[in-house]
Structures are given as structure tokens and as C-alpha cells.
Amino acid sequence: MTMTKKVAVIGIGNFGAHLAVTLAKQGAEVLAIDSSMDRLEDIKDKVTYTVRLDSTEEKALRDQGLTELDAVIVAIGDDFEATLLTIVALQNIGVKRIIARATTKTHERILRHLGIEEVISPAVEAAERLADSLMYRGVIDSLELSSDYSIVEVSAPEAFIGKSLGELQLRENFDVNLITIKRVEQEPRLLGLRSRTVEKILGIPTPDMVVQRGDVLVLFATKPAISRMCNSSLE
């Protein structure tokens, strides 16, 4: 039997509220914590519990039983001092897993120096994805796994259309690894109604798969390798 995840989200701004509600929708038991009653009122019917308190006060946090939860997410936005004080307080009371939000690369480095291994930087990551989409032709989305490697979604280059993966030899020719292909298809409805558009994941790639117009290639590679592939004419 699957155990229900128990999570606290501290800081119910736009990001924290969306995260808390999403976790609750996915079946987690969510405790939302903020110093603003108005923010808590907005989501009180969408999460399990809400508590108004100052998260920089260690005693107030200790009284919430946070050490019994699977994770505590510090999602405070602009007030980095409050983030630091909250994290120190959580560490002092013995919280097992702390996930923290950073709004800049500098903040991320500071949090890691505090021993926080799981740092989320939504604004930074969004900026990096936008930069990738502008700099690398065909890039739709990307997830940076390290300073060298990323998982990238790329619109299939024109030169690839109609060719099989066996012909393309992506790893040999471009030093990229194809994880899968996403394809949009028209699926008929019952009773002769107009067909609907669905996105399908084609699973593990095989040499006989043929790339079609509109396909999205999900790749694991370095950004220079992605750039070479996207700009290739296969001549």
C-alpha cells in the first residue's frame, strides 16, 4: 500500500501556493505555512492544513511537528534573510529533508554552503530555458542536469524528415543520445465525431523508426552537440 506523502510548504506566494495546491492535487498531505492570513485564506480549501506563523521563529516551527514530515519546502521569494533564518531553524529542530527556493545563482550557492542539497531556482531555470530556445534553433524546452549535460526537446530538423533513426545515426554523427520521440497524432472519436489531437510518446527508440514532420526529439547531450545537430544539413 502506498503511503501518503506529508509535506510542508513555507512561503505561500505565487510559487509556493501553486506548489502546495499541485502537491495536494497529486495526493500529498500538505501543510501550508505563511505569516499572511490573506495568502492562507486563498488556498485553505485546497490543501490539508494551513498555519499562520513566523517561520524564522524556531519554537513556532517546532510546535508543528515538522520532523515527522517527508519534506519541508522553503518557498519564500524575495526575503532571502527570512529564507536563511527559516532554514537554520529547521535544521536546529532536526527536519530530515529540506528543499529550498533560490531566486539567484548567488543565493543558490549560499544555500548549498548551508548544506541544502535540493535547491530549486524556478526563475533562473526559466531564464535559462528561454536563452536556450533563442540561441539553439529548434529547442522547445530544456532541463540542465549539470554544467555540461542537458535533456533537451528539439523540433526535428528539416533534414531529418523521412529518415529512419538507423540512417541518422545520431550518436555516431552528432554525439547526442535520443531518449524518445514525441509525436502529435489525430485520433478518431466515437460516433464519427471530429478527430482529436493527442501527443504520444513513442517509447524506446528503434533503428526502424522514421522521423516525421512535427516530431519532437527528446535528447541527452551537451549544448554544443545539440547546436551541431540542429544546424546540420546532413550533406
N, C-alpha and C positions, 0 to 999 in steps of 0.2 A: 504494500500500500504506500503511495507517495505521500510524504509528509508535506504539510503546508509550509511554505517559506514565510518566515516572520522577519519583517524589515522595518526600520525606522528611516524616515526622510526628514532631515533637519534643514529648514530653509524652504518656505513654500512660496517662492517667487514663480515666475512663468515656468522656468525649467523644473524646479522642484515639484510644483503642482502637477505638471504634465507627467513627470516620472512617477509620482506617488499614485496618481489615478491609473496610469498604464499598468503598474505593478498589481494594483488591486483588481483590475480587469482580467489580468492573467492568473488570478487565483491566490495571490500573496495576501497575507495578513499585514496590513500597513498601518503604522503609527506615524502620523504627520505632526511635526513639531515646528512651531514658529512663535515669535514674540508678538505677532499681529493677529488679533482675533478676527479681523476682517478677512484676512487671507485664509484662515482656517475655516471660516464660515462658508467660503466659496466651494470647498471640497468636502465638507464634513459628511455629506451623504454619499460620497464616492469612495471613501476609504474606511478602514475598520475603526480607527480611533484618531482623535485629534487632541493635542495638548498644547496649551499656551504657556510658554516659559522662556527664560533667558538661557540659551544653550551654552553660554560661557560660564554659567554657574554650576560647578561640579556637583553640589548637593542636589540641585534640581534634576540633573540628569540621572544621578544615582537612584533617585526615588522612582524612576520609570522602568526599572528592570531591564535596561538595555543590554546587559551582559548575557541575557538569555536569548537574544535575537540572533538570527543568522547573519545579519549585516546591518550596519548603520551608515547611511549615506549623508555626507555633509554637502548640501547643495546650495549653500549660501553664495550669493552672487558677488556684489560689489564690495562688501565689507570683508576684506581679506584678514584684518585683525581678528574679527569675530570668528572667521574660519579657523585660524590658528589656535585661538583660545578654546574653541569648541573641541578641536582635535586633541589638544593636550588634556582637556578634562575627560574626554572619552578614553584616552589611553590610561589616565590615572585610575579610572574606575574599572578598567580591565575588559573593555569591549573587544571581542575576538576579531572582528573583521570591520575595518573602517575603509570606506570608499569616499574620496573627496573630489570636489569640483574645483578646477583651476580655470581662471579666465585669461591667464597669460602663460607663456613659457617660463618666465621667471618664477611665477607662483608655483608652477608645476615642479620646478627644481627644488624650491624651498620645501614643498610638501614631501617630496621624496627624501630630502635630508632629514625630515622628521620621522621617517620610517614608513610612510604611507606608500604601499606598493601599487595600489589601484587608484589611479588619478584619471579623472575624466575631464576633457577640455572641449566642450561642445562648440564654443565659438571659434577656437583655434582650429579644430578639425574641420569645421565648415569652411573656414577661410582657405585651408589647405586644399580641400576638395574643389573649391571654386578656382583656385590657382591652377590646379591640375587640368581642369576642364578647359581653361583658357590656353594653357601652354602646350598641351598634348592633344593633337587633333583626334577627335572621336571619343575621348574619355567622357564617360557619363557619370561615374562615381568611383571613389577610391577609398581604401582603408589602409593607412600606413601602419605596417607591423613593426618596422624598425626604421632606422635612418637609411637603410639600403633597400629594403623589400616592401612591396605593397601588393594588396589584392585590388585589382582594377577591373571595372566594367567598361568595355570598349565596343563601340559600334563596329561591326565587321567592315573592314576596309573594302573599297570597291574592287580592288584587285583579287580579293579572296572569294567573291561571289561565284558560286557554281563549282568551286573546287572542293575536293574531299580533304579531310584532315591528314590523310595519308600523303596526299600530294603536297600539302602546305608544309609539313614537317616543321611545325612552329618551334619546337625546342631546338632542333638542329640549326635552323636558319636564323632564328631571332633570339634564342636563349630565353624564351618565355614558356611557362607551363600553363596549359589550358586546364582549368578546373572543371568547367562545364559550359554549356551554351544555353542562353535564354532566348526563347522564340515566341513571338506573338502569332497566334493562330485564330482562325474563325471556327467557332464550334456551333453546330446546329442546335437549335432549341426544339423542344417537343411541339407537336401540333402545327408544324410548319411556320412557326413564328420566325422573325428575323434572327439570323445567327448573332452570337455574341463574341466579343473579343476576349481571349484568355491568354495569359502569359504562362508558358510551360518551361520547366527546367528539363533539359534533355538527358540529365544524368551523367554517368561517367563517359567521357568522350571515347569514341572508337574510330579507327582509321577510315572506315567507310562513311562516316557522317559527312554530309555535304553542307557547306556554309550557304545560307540563303540571305537574300536582301532583307535587311531589318533585324538580323540576328545580333545578339549582344554576346560578346566573348568575355567570360569571366576568367581572368588571368592572374597568375602569381609570378611576379618578376620585378626587376629593378626598373626605375622610371626611364633611364636611357634605353633599355631594351624595349620597353613599351613604345617609346618615341620612334625608334628604328622600325618597329613593326608597323606602326600606324602610317608612317611615311613611305612604306615600301610600295613599289610598283610591280614587284616580282619579275623584273626584267632580268 
